[in-house]
Amino acid sequence: MESNLTDMRTVYGKTLIELGKSNHRIVVIGADTTNSLKISQFGKIFKNRFFNVGIAEANLVSIAAGLANAGKIVFAGTYAIFVPGRCVDQIRNAIAYPSRCNQKGLNVKLVVSHGGISVGADGGSHQQLEDIAIMRTIPNMKVLIPADSVSVSELTRIMSEKYGPFYMRMARPKTHTIHHTSQKFLLGKGIIVNDGSDCTIAACGITVKMALDAARLLKKDGISCQVIDMFSIKPLDNDILEKSARKTGFIITCEEHNVIAGFGSAVCETISNTYPVPIKRIGINDSFGESARDSEMTLLFKKHKLTPEDIANNVREIRR
């Protein structure tokens, strides 16, 4: 239903304002995309705690590090293709590597939008498909991929309360509401959004909705699917994955990201050490994205075999 669609960026901006009212240490930094990320309103309310550095992403990260060194809680971001795309060196060496007051990393929250192929007509040059791989390999960095606006709001609050560097990737299009506002989110803990016994579908970001739709298709075939929202990529909920593997016998992973070194790879790494079962990774198969208007987005997902029907077909093939 259209009324069930909400914009992650709008909720993010509103949540920052709420947090800013009660915590004067929170500062926000943008890089010429502040209107798009819906954070410019924060600057109108808290003029001394908002900075737009322009198209200078490496500088954005360095300024964020300096403010964090001064004791601030820094929310900084732009589009995912630019952060981390243009400034991995600064993220690694200025944010994740330093220690302040014997704590690992600096208190910087990198929150970006426009990840994956759902960016639209901007095309392959602006469709970030490598960020999970990049960010989860950086020590001290925590990586979050929310599935809906409820997740964005709660995870933003968690980041404001927990010390250390975070990376959170939001989607560009409006998303369906997956979680109730009463849902509790814990760092490093997945959420079972559909219980089942015949297979496990572990997903992150907008693919959680696709996984739920696939589970509904499979239910018609008498196949019961357990769907897990793995919003916390790092730290990863190894326990829920092992329990689900033991329960269902195999795992399908879904992500709007290259299948190489992404979320699915993280699942393979932990399951191979705990309870090895067959795992099928669904995502972008080592290719760049391409331009697609919003009205053509379904076609783009079909091309990359990242639709509920494709997910369901993969489950059927493994069960044969």
DOKE-565171 format. One line per field, with one value per residue (C-alpha): residue number from 1; residue in one letter; chain; x, y, z. Coordinates in Angstrom, 2 decimals. Example, Ala and Ser with C-alpha at 12.3 -4.5 7.8 and 13.67 -1.06 7.14 Angstrom:
pos	(1,2)
code	(A,S)
unit	(A,A)
px	(12.30,13.67)
py	(-4.50,-1.06)
pz	(7.80,7.14)
This chain:
pos	(1,2,3,4,5,6,7,8,9,10,11,12,13,14,15,16,17,18,19,20,21,22,23,24,25,26,27,28,29,30,31,32,33,34,35,36,37,38,39,40,41,42,43,44,45,46,47,48,49,50,51,52,53,54,55,56,57,58,59,60,61,62,63,64,65,66,67,68,69,70,71,72,73,74,75,76,77,78,79,80,81,82,83,84,85,86,87,88,89,90,91,92,93,94,95,96,97,98,99,100,101,102,103,104,105,106,107,108,109,110,111,112,113,114,115,116,117,118,119,120,121,122,123,124,125,126,127,128,129,130,131,132,133,134,135,136,137,138,139,140,141,142,143,144,145,146,147,148,149,150,151,152,153,154,155,156,157,158,159,160,161,162,163,164,165,166,167,168,169,170,171,172,173,174,175,176,177,178,179,180,181,182,183,184,185,186,187,188,189,190,191,192,193,194,195,196,197,198,199,200,201,202,203,204,205,206,207,208,209,210,211,212,213,214,215,216,217,218,219,220,221,222,223,224,225,226,227,228,229,230,231,232,233,234,235,236,237,238,239,240,241,242,243,244,245,246,247,248,249,250,251,252,253,254,255,256,257,258,259,260,261,262,263,264,265,266,267,268,269,270,271,272,273,274,275,276,277,278,279,280,281,282,283,284,285,286,287,288,289,290,291,292,293,294,295,296,297,298,299,300,301,302,303,304,305,306,307,308,309,310,311,312,313,314,315,316,317,318,319,320)
code	(M,E,S,N,L,T,D,M,R,T,V,Y,G,K,T,L,I,E,L,G,K,S,N,H,R,I,V,V,I,G,A,D,T,T,N,S,L,K,I,S,Q,F,G,K,I,F,K,N,R,F,F,N,V,G,I,A,E,A,N,L,V,S,I,A,A,G,L,A,N,A,G,K,I,V,F,A,G,T,Y,A,I,F,V,P,G,R,C,V,D,Q,I,R,N,A,I,A,Y,P,S,R,C,N,Q,K,G,L,N,V,K,L,V,V,S,H,G,G,I,S,V,G,A,D,G,G,S,H,Q,Q,L,E,D,I,A,I,M,R,T,I,P,N,M,K,V,L,I,P,A,D,S,V,S,V,S,E,L,T,R,I,M,S,E,K,Y,G,P,F,Y,M,R,M,A,R,P,K,T,H,T,I,H,H,T,S,Q,K,F,L,L,G,K,G,I,I,V,N,D,G,S,D,C,T,I,A,A,C,G,I,T,V,K,M,A,L,D,A,A,R,L,L,K,K,D,G,I,S,C,Q,V,I,D,M,F,S,I,K,P,L,D,N,D,I,L,E,K,S,A,R,K,T,G,F,I,I,T,C,E,E,H,N,V,I,A,G,F,G,S,A,V,C,E,T,I,S,N,T,Y,P,V,P,I,K,R,I,G,I,N,D,S,F,G,E,S,A,R,D,S,E,M,T,L,L,F,K,K,H,K,L,T,P,E,D,I,A,N,N,V,R,E,I,R,R)
unit	(A,A,A,A,A,A,A,A,A,A,A,A,A,A,A,A,A,A,A,A,A,A,A,A,A,A,A,A,A,A,A,A,A,A,A,A,A,A,A,A,A,A,A,A,A,A,A,A,A,A,A,A,A,A,A,A,A,A,A,A,A,A,A,A,A,A,A,A,A,A,A,A,A,A,A,A,A,A,A,A,A,A,A,A,A,A,A,A,A,A,A,A,A,A,A,A,A,A,A,A,A,A,A,A,A,A,A,A,A,A,A,A,A,A,A,A,A,A,A,A,A,A,A,A,A,A,A,A,A,A,A,A,A,A,A,A,A,A,A,A,A,A,A,A,A,A,A,A,A,A,A,A,A,A,A,A,A,A,A,A,A,A,A,A,A,A,A,A,A,A,A,A,A,A,A,A,A,A,A,A,A,A,A,A,A,A,A,A,A,A,A,A,A,A,A,A,A,A,A,A,A,A,A,A,A,A,A,A,A,A,A,A,A,A,A,A,A,A,A,A,A,A,A,A,A,A,A,A,A,A,A,A,A,A,A,A,A,A,A,A,A,A,A,A,A,A,A,A,A,A,A,A,A,A,A,A,A,A,A,A,A,A,A,A,A,A,A,A,A,A,A,A,A,A,A,A,A,A,A,A,A,A,A,A,A,A,A,A,A,A,A,A,A,A,A,A,A,A,A,A,A,A,A,A,A,A,A,A,A,A,A,A,A,A,A,A,A,A,A,A)
px	(0.00,1.25,0.43,2.84,5.76,8.07,11.29,14.35,16.11,13.19,12.96,16.73,16.62,13.74,15.46,18.64,16.65,15.01,18.39,19.97,17.47,18.45,22.15,24.15,27.25,25.65,26.91,26.00,28.20,27.20,28.91,26.63,23.85,22.33,18.92,18.80,19.78,17.16,19.66,19.63,16.75,19.06,21.29,18.39,17.58,21.13,23.17,26.36,26.28,25.86,28.50,28.21,31.74,30.70,31.87,34.87,34.23,37.76,37.62,34.23,35.73,38.77,36.62,34.40,37.48,38.60,35.21,35.10,38.56,37.09,34.43,31.55,29.19,29.50,26.96,28.51,27.47,26.50,25.78,27.28,29.25,31.22,31.52,33.26,33.93,36.21,37.75,38.59,42.04,40.61,37.95,40.54,43.31,41.45,38.35,38.82,42.54,42.95,42.05,40.61,40.55,41.53,38.50,38.83,38.24,36.59,32.94,31.93,28.74,28.96,25.37,24.87,22.08,21.71,23.30,22.78,21.17,17.95,19.62,17.89,18.84,22.24,23.58,26.48,28.93,26.69,25.42,27.49,27.83,31.11,30.61,29.74,32.90,35.00,33.58,33.27,36.99,38.02,38.82,36.60,33.98,30.38,28.17,24.37,21.94,18.37,15.34,12.85,12.32,11.57,15.01,16.63,15.15,16.09,19.57,20.28,19.42,21.65,24.55,24.13,24.35,27.16,30.71,32.73,32.74,29.62,28.59,24.88,23.57,20.05,18.13,17.06,13.48,10.65,10.44,7.68,7.38,8.71,8.89,6.46,7.58,7.73,10.40,13.61,16.91,20.14,23.54,24.78,21.37,19.24,15.43,13.22,10.48,8.87,9.15,9.64,11.22,12.06,14.58,16.30,16.36,18.75,18.52,19.51,18.25,15.43,15.91,14.21,10.87,11.75,12.58,9.21,7.44,9.38,8.33,4.68,5.14,6.79,4.06,1.68,3.96,3.87,7.40,7.87,10.58,12.32,13.19,15.77,16.43,20.21,20.43,23.65,26.29,29.13,28.90,27.02,24.57,26.43,24.11,20.85,22.44,23.74,20.42,18.56,21.01,20.46,16.70,16.23,19.29,20.26,20.50,19.74,21.33,20.00,21.69,21.71,25.48,28.14,28.01,31.80,32.88,29.48,26.82,26.49,30.21,30.06,27.37,29.49,32.45,30.60,28.50,31.56,32.99,29.86,27.40,28.22,25.14,24.52,24.41,23.23,24.20,21.82,22.99,24.83,27.09,30.39,29.16,28.43,24.91,23.24,20.80,17.10,14.27,12.12,9.42,12.00,13.42,11.58,13.19,16.64,16.08,14.78,17.92,20.09,17.79,17.06,13.27,10.97,10.37,14.12,14.61,11.75,13.16,16.54,14.87,12.98,16.17,18.07,15.17,15.03)
py	(0.00,3.46,4.72,2.12,3.73,6.09,7.90,6.84,10.18,12.22,10.08,10.32,14.11,14.29,11.87,13.95,17.04,15.15,13.90,17.31,18.90,16.66,16.17,19.32,17.31,16.15,17.92,17.24,17.59,17.36,17.54,19.50,16.87,18.14,18.83,15.38,13.70,15.83,17.14,20.82,21.48,20.49,23.38,25.84,24.85,24.32,26.80,26.36,22.58,22.14,22.36,21.94,21.50,21.31,18.71,17.68,14.25,13.58,16.94,16.04,12.95,14.83,17.61,14.96,13.39,16.74,17.45,13.96,14.54,17.62,15.46,15.86,13.12,13.60,12.54,13.00,11.79,12.17,9.62,6.14,6.38,9.31,8.04,5.64,5.83,8.87,8.76,5.28,6.46,9.22,6.90,4.28,6.50,9.51,7.85,4.11,3.96,6.65,6.10,8.74,8.26,4.61,3.98,2.40,4.72,8.12,8.93,9.53,8.18,7.99,7.91,7.74,7.39,6.17,2.74,-0.17,-0.25,1.42,4.82,5.16,7.16,8.27,4.96,2.67,5.43,6.42,3.00,1.93,-1.87,-2.25,-0.36,-3.31,-5.06,-1.95,-0.88,-4.24,-4.91,-1.72,-2.47,-0.79,0.10,-1.05,-1.49,-1.14,-1.58,-0.70,-2.22,0.57,3.96,2.45,0.84,4.13,6.00,3.39,2.78,6.52,6.66,3.68,5.29,8.50,6.56,4.11,5.32,4.59,4.76,3.56,3.28,3.21,2.97,4.18,3.54,6.28,5.12,5.07,1.76,-0.41,-0.53,-3.85,-3.25,-1.97,1.08,-1.09,-3.36,-3.45,-3.19,-4.44,-3.98,-7.33,-9.02,-10.02,-9.97,-12.85,-11.14,-14.37,-17.70,-20.88,-24.33,-25.34,-22.69,-19.53,-16.26,-13.77,-10.30,-6.69,-3.32,-3.20,-6.90,-7.77,-6.82,-8.91,-11.86,-11.53,-11.44,-14.54,-16.30,-15.57,-17.05,-20.16,-20.58,-21.31,-24.25,-25.48,-24.25,-22.54,-19.83,-18.19,-14.61,-12.70,-8.97,-8.81,-5.03,-5.36,-6.51,-5.87,-7.03,-9.97,-12.11,-15.41,-17.07,-16.48,-17.66,-20.89,-21.65,-20.99,-23.15,-26.02,-25.54,-25.23,-26.86,-24.13,-20.36,-17.89,-14.45,-11.32,-7.96,-4.94,-5.24,-7.20,-10.83,-10.72,-9.82,-8.45,-9.54,-13.01,-13.53,-12.53,-15.18,-17.80,-16.94,-17.47,-20.49,-22.33,-22.11,-23.08,-25.29,-25.62,-25.81,-24.96,-21.18,-19.36,-15.70,-13.46,-10.00,-8.25,-10.78,-8.90,-6.19,-2.49,-1.13,0.79,3.60,2.96,5.41,4.88,3.36,0.87,-0.18,-3.50,-4.35,-3.59,-5.89,-8.59,-8.30,-8.89,-11.71,-9.88,-10.11,-12.07,-14.53,-15.04,-15.57,-18.09,-19.95,-20.27,-21.81,-24.27,-25.29,-26.00,-28.06,-30.35)
pz	(0.00,-0.87,2.63,3.97,2.13,3.98,3.19,5.19,4.70,6.00,9.13,9.58,9.47,11.94,14.31,14.29,15.27,18.15,19.35,18.90,21.25,24.12,23.37,22.67,21.75,18.49,15.37,11.74,8.66,5.00,1.62,-0.73,-0.50,2.74,1.17,-0.38,2.88,4.67,7.22,6.25,8.65,11.51,10.49,10.54,14.12,15.41,13.37,15.37,15.12,11.38,8.64,4.87,3.51,-0.15,-2.63,-0.56,0.91,2.19,3.93,5.41,7.03,8.33,9.83,11.42,12.98,14.37,15.92,17.42,18.91,20.56,22.24,19.80,18.55,14.81,12.17,8.73,5.33,1.71,-1.05,-0.61,-3.83,-2.34,1.23,1.35,-2.39,-2.39,1.05,2.32,3.40,5.59,7.05,7.93,9.24,10.65,12.14,12.69,13.55,16.27,19.89,22.20,25.99,25.52,23.29,19.85,16.95,17.02,17.69,14.07,12.48,8.70,7.45,3.70,1.18,-2.41,-1.92,-4.31,-7.75,-6.59,-7.04,-10.41,-13.48,-12.16,-13.46,-12.69,-11.76,-8.84,-7.75,-4.77,-4.75,-2.87,0.40,2.66,1.53,2.13,5.45,7.19,6.71,8.53,12.20,14.83,12.20,12.74,9.67,9.60,6.68,7.77,6.05,6.71,8.33,11.74,11.61,10.56,13.51,16.09,14.70,14.60,18.30,19.02,17.17,19.16,22.42,21.60,21.27,18.16,14.37,12.53,8.89,8.03,4.48,3.62,0.41,-2.00,-2.76,-0.27,1.56,2.98,6.74,8.02,11.75,14.34,16.27,19.40,17.86,19.86,17.97,19.48,17.90,16.58,16.82,13.84,13.93,12.78,10.77,9.55,11.32,9.33,9.35,5.77,4.74,5.95,4.01,5.63,4.12,4.72,3.53,0.98,0.18,3.50,1.93,-1.13,1.12,2.89,-0.48,-1.55,1.67,0.83,-2.64,-1.21,1.40,-1.49,-2.34,1.23,1.95,5.31,5.27,8.17,7.18,9.19,9.01,9.42,9.72,11.72,9.23,11.64,14.34,12.84,14.79,14.53,17.05,15.16,11.92,13.47,15.13,11.89,9.92,12.33,12.12,8.36,6.78,4.31,3.95,1.16,1.58,-0.14,-0.55,-2.84,-3.16,-4.99,-3.84,-3.51,0.05,1.02,3.50,2.00,2.29,5.96,6.52,4.73,6.94,10.20,9.17,7.85,11.37,13.29,11.39,7.67,5.45,1.78,1.26,-1.86,-2.14,-4.08,-5.06,-7.88,-9.57,-9.86,-12.21,-12.17,-12.06,-14.86,-15.43,-14.86,-14.31,-11.26,-13.47,-14.80,-11.43,-11.42,-14.76,-13.38,-10.40,-12.75,-14.87,-11.81,-10.62,-7.39,-7.15,-4.84,-7.66,-8.13,-4.40,-4.32,-7.36,-5.63,-2.59,-4.80,-6.61,-3.38,-2.02,-5.03)
